[in-house]
Amino acid sequence: MRVATWNLNGIRAAHRKGLDDFVRRIDADIWLFQETRALPEQMPDDWAAPAGHEVIWHPAQKKGYSGVMTCSRVGLVEVGRGIDTELDEVRDPDGRVLHTKHGRLHCVNMYLPNGSSSLERQLYKDRWIEDMLAWGKAFVDSDEPVLLCGDLNIAHTEDDIWNPSGNRRTSGFLDHEREWFARLLDSGWHDLLRIYIGPGKGPYTWWSNRGRARELDRGWRIDYVLANAAARPLFRSGEVLREGGLTVSDHAPLIVDLDM
């Protein structure tokens, strides 16, 4: 079974830039898209979900903002939306978390908040990730295989960012965020791509549009597929398709293959 996660930076723009070609080439059984920033009715008439895939949209209440979408051709049952948090009056108004089940495999499609725009947003992110850590404990302890996939907006180690020294004070690489990510893994999640490729710089999954960051591969690894203990033995291989991050989005698709 092939699972792919991809922050599209807007599905309508991604569609215009050739998203469908990459979807066909990667040929994933399950797609987990983040930052769709659209409603289903806003898609062009010529757009269709990946052939043979069922689709569940979870858009944000605010138009043109955030949102996740999951597509599957191996069964698709919605289990829940959002995390347990008291930060918002309405559960998951930004469309950040969609939990689905595909046969016996659970997938949590997640777009973690970005704290770069203001101190207020960073404080929101800090509270959100602590709530998420507690909420995710049930998945870690589950006997059923669970994948936590998506844009987590944190580069965990110096191997996950091209310029660690220059970003010590940048949201996404703050000391307390990296410490939180270590606690997330210590709680029982397994970073599948890092397990597969071992230590070393990259591969990156996001590049700034500033300067020549994309051309020179000066990026961040902030997109992940994490597995609980029940899912870990099913993992066989993983890769980042950098070309997709240069052509369709500012993020690249992350692909994992499972024995299921």
C-alpha positions as CSV (number, residue, x, y, z in Angstrom):
1,M,0.0,0.0,0.0
2,R,1.3,3.4,-0.9
3,V,0.5,6.5,1.2
4,A,1.4,10.1,0.1
5,T,1.2,13.3,2.1
6,W,1.5,16.7,0.4
7,N,1.0,20.3,1.4
8,L,-0.4,21.8,-1.8
9,N,-0.2,25.5,-0.8
10,G,-3.6,25.9,-2.4
11,I,-5.2,23.0,-4.4
12,R,-6.6,25.3,-7.1
13,A,-3.2,26.7,-7.9
14,A,-1.6,23.2,-7.6
15,H,-4.1,21.9,-10.2
16,R,-3.1,24.6,-12.6
17,K,0.5,23.8,-12.1
18,G,0.2,20.1,-12.9
19,L,-0.9,18.4,-9.7
20,D,-2.8,15.7,-11.6
21,D,0.3,14.6,-13.5
22,F,2.1,13.9,-10.2
23,V,-0.9,12.2,-8.7
24,R,-0.9,9.7,-11.6
25,R,2.8,9.2,-11.5
26,I,3.0,8.6,-7.8
27,D,0.0,6.3,-7.9
28,A,-0.8,6.3,-4.2
29,D,-3.6,4.4,-2.6
30,I,-4.1,7.1,0.0
31,W,-3.5,10.8,-0.5
32,L,-3.4,13.2,2.4
33,F,-3.4,16.8,1.3
34,Q,-2.9,19.9,3.5
35,E,-3.5,23.6,3.0
36,T,-6.0,23.0,0.3
37,R,-7.5,26.5,0.8
38,A,-10.7,25.8,-1.1
39,L,-14.2,24.4,-1.0
40,P,-15.2,21.5,-3.3
41,E,-17.5,23.7,-5.3
42,Q,-14.6,26.1,-6.1
43,M,-12.7,23.5,-8.1
44,P,-12.6,23.8,-11.9
45,D,-15.1,21.7,-13.8
46,D,-12.3,19.6,-15.3
47,W,-10.9,18.6,-11.9
48,A,-11.7,15.2,-10.5
49,A,-10.4,13.3,-7.5
50,P,-7.7,10.7,-8.2
51,A,-9.2,8.0,-10.4
52,G,-11.0,5.4,-8.2
53,H,-10.5,7.4,-5.0
54,E,-13.1,8.4,-2.5
55,V,-12.7,11.9,-1.1
56,I,-13.4,13.7,2.2
57,W,-12.8,17.4,2.4
58,H,-12.3,19.2,5.7
59,P,-12.1,22.9,4.7
60,A,-11.5,25.8,7.1
61,Q,-14.5,28.1,8.0
62,K,-12.5,31.0,6.6
63,K,-12.4,30.9,2.8
64,G,-9.1,30.5,1.2
65,Y,-7.4,29.4,4.3
66,S,-5.8,26.1,5.6
67,G,-7.9,23.0,5.2
68,V,-7.1,19.3,4.6
69,M,-8.4,16.6,2.3
70,T,-8.0,12.8,2.3
71,C,-8.5,10.6,-0.8
72,S,-8.5,6.8,-0.8
73,R,-9.1,3.8,-3.1
74,V,-8.7,1.2,-0.3
75,G,-11.7,2.2,1.8
76,L,-12.4,5.5,3.5
77,V,-14.3,6.0,6.7
78,E,-14.3,9.3,8.6
79,V,-13.5,8.8,12.3
80,G,-13.1,12.4,13.5
81,R,-12.0,15.9,13.0
82,G,-9.8,18.2,15.1
83,I,-8.0,17.6,18.4
84,D,-9.1,18.0,22.0
85,T,-8.4,21.6,22.7
86,E,-10.1,24.6,24.4
87,L,-8.4,27.1,22.2
88,D,-11.4,27.5,19.8
89,E,-15.1,27.9,20.4
90,V,-15.8,25.6,17.4
91,R,-13.9,22.4,17.0
92,D,-11.2,22.7,14.4
93,P,-12.4,25.9,12.6
94,D,-9.2,26.0,10.6
95,G,-9.7,22.5,9.1
96,R,-6.4,21.1,10.5
97,V,-7.0,17.5,11.4
98,L,-8.9,14.7,9.7
99,H,-8.9,11.2,11.1
100,T,-9.9,8.4,8.6
101,K,-9.8,4.7,8.5
102,H,-8.8,2.5,5.5
103,G,-9.5,-1.1,6.3
104,R,-7.5,-1.6,9.4
105,L,-5.1,1.3,8.8
106,H,-5.8,4.7,10.5
107,C,-4.5,7.9,9.0
108,V,-4.4,11.2,10.8
109,N,-4.1,14.0,8.2
110,M,-2.7,17.1,10.0
111,Y,-1.7,20.7,9.2
112,L,-0.1,22.0,12.4
113,P,-0.3,25.8,13.0
114,N,2.4,28.1,11.8
115,G,3.7,30.7,14.4
116,S,5.8,32.9,12.1
117,S,3.3,35.7,11.5
118,S,3.1,37.1,15.1
119,L,3.8,36.4,18.7
120,E,0.1,35.8,19.2
121,R,0.2,33.0,16.6
122,Q,3.3,31.5,18.1
123,L,1.6,31.3,21.5
124,Y,-1.4,29.7,19.8
125,K,0.9,27.2,18.1
126,D,2.6,26.4,21.5
127,R,-0.6,25.7,23.2
128,W,-2.0,23.7,20.2
129,I,1.0,21.4,20.1
130,E,0.8,20.6,23.8
131,D,-2.9,19.8,23.4
132,M,-2.1,17.7,20.4
133,L,0.6,15.7,22.2
134,A,-1.9,14.7,24.9
135,W,-4.7,14.0,22.3
136,G,-2.3,11.7,20.3
137,K,-1.5,9.5,23.2
138,A,-4.6,7.3,22.4
139,F,-3.2,6.6,19.0
140,V,0.3,5.7,20.3
141,D,-1.3,3.2,22.7
142,S,-3.6,1.6,20.1
143,D,-3.2,-1.9,18.9
144,E,-4.3,-0.9,15.5
145,P,-1.8,0.7,13.0
146,V,-1.9,4.5,12.9
147,L,0.0,6.9,10.6
148,L,0.2,10.6,11.6
149,C,0.9,12.4,8.3
150,G,1.2,16.0,7.2
151,D,2.9,19.4,7.6
152,L,3.9,19.6,11.2
153,N,5.7,23.0,10.7
154,I,8.7,22.0,12.8
155,A,12.1,20.9,11.7
156,H,13.2,18.5,14.4
157,T,17.0,18.4,14.2
158,E,19.8,20.2,12.5
159,D,19.7,17.5,9.8
160,D,16.2,18.7,9.0
161,I,17.2,22.3,8.1
162,W,19.8,23.7,5.7
163,N,20.8,26.6,7.9
164,P,20.3,25.7,11.6
165,S,22.5,28.5,13.0
166,G,20.7,31.2,11.1
167,N,17.2,30.0,12.2
168,R,17.6,29.5,15.9
169,R,15.0,32.3,16.5
170,T,12.7,31.3,13.7
171,S,9.3,29.7,14.3
172,G,9.5,26.1,13.3
173,F,13.1,25.7,14.6
174,L,12.8,27.3,18.1
175,D,14.4,25.3,20.9
176,H,11.2,24.6,22.7
177,E,9.5,23.4,19.4
178,R,12.3,21.0,18.8
179,E,12.2,19.8,22.4
180,W,8.4,19.2,21.9
181,F,9.1,17.2,18.8
182,A,11.6,15.0,20.7
183,R,8.9,14.4,23.3
184,L,6.4,13.5,20.6
185,L,8.7,10.8,19.3
186,D,9.6,9.7,22.8
187,S,5.8,9.2,23.4
188,G,5.9,6.4,20.9
189,W,5.7,7.8,17.4
190,H,8.3,6.7,14.8
191,D,9.7,9.1,12.1
192,L,9.5,6.7,9.1
193,L,11.6,8.7,6.6
194,R,14.4,9.3,9.0
195,I,14.4,5.7,10.0
196,Y,14.7,4.7,6.3
197,I,17.4,7.2,5.2
198,G,19.4,7.4,8.4
199,P,21.2,10.4,9.7
200,G,22.4,13.2,7.4
201,K,21.2,16.5,5.9
202,G,17.7,16.4,4.4
203,P,15.9,15.5,2.3
204,Y,14.0,18.7,2.6
205,T,10.3,19.0,2.0
206,W,9.7,22.8,2.0
207,W,11.7,25.7,0.5
208,S,11.3,29.4,0.9
209,N,10.4,31.4,-2.3
210,R,13.1,33.9,-1.3
211,G,16.5,34.1,-2.9
212,R,17.5,30.8,-4.6
213,A,16.5,28.5,-1.8
214,R,14.4,26.2,-4.0
215,E,17.0,26.1,-6.8
216,L,19.9,25.4,-4.4
217,D,17.9,23.0,-2.2
218,R,18.2,25.1,0.9
219,G,15.1,23.9,2.7
220,W,13.4,22.5,5.7
221,R,12.1,19.0,6.5
222,I,8.8,19.8,8.1
223,D,6.5,17.2,6.5
224,Y,6.4,13.8,8.1
225,V,4.8,10.4,8.3
226,L,4.9,9.2,11.8
227,A,3.9,5.6,12.8
228,N,2.7,4.1,16.1
229,A,4.2,0.8,17.2
230,A,1.5,-1.2,15.5
231,A,2.2,0.5,12.1
232,R,6.0,0.5,12.3
233,P,6.6,-3.1,11.2
234,L,4.5,-2.5,8.1
235,F,6.8,0.2,6.8
236,R,9.1,-0.8,3.8
237,S,10.4,2.4,2.1
238,G,10.0,6.2,1.9
239,E,11.0,9.0,-0.4
240,V,10.6,12.7,-1.0
241,L,9.8,13.7,-4.6
242,R,11.6,17.0,-4.8
243,E,10.4,17.7,-8.3
244,G,6.9,18.1,-7.0
245,G,8.1,20.8,-4.6
246,L,9.6,22.7,-7.5
247,T,6.7,22.4,-9.9
248,V,3.4,22.3,-8.1
249,S,3.9,23.6,-4.5
250,D,6.5,25.0,-2.2
251,H,6.3,21.6,-0.5
252,A,7.3,18.3,-1.9
253,P,5.2,15.1,-1.6
254,L,6.4,12.5,0.9
255,I,5.7,8.9,-0.1
256,V,5.8,5.8,2.0
257,D,5.2,2.2,1.1
258,L,3.6,-0.3,3.5
259,D,3.2,-4.1,3.5
260,M,-0.6,-4.3,3.8
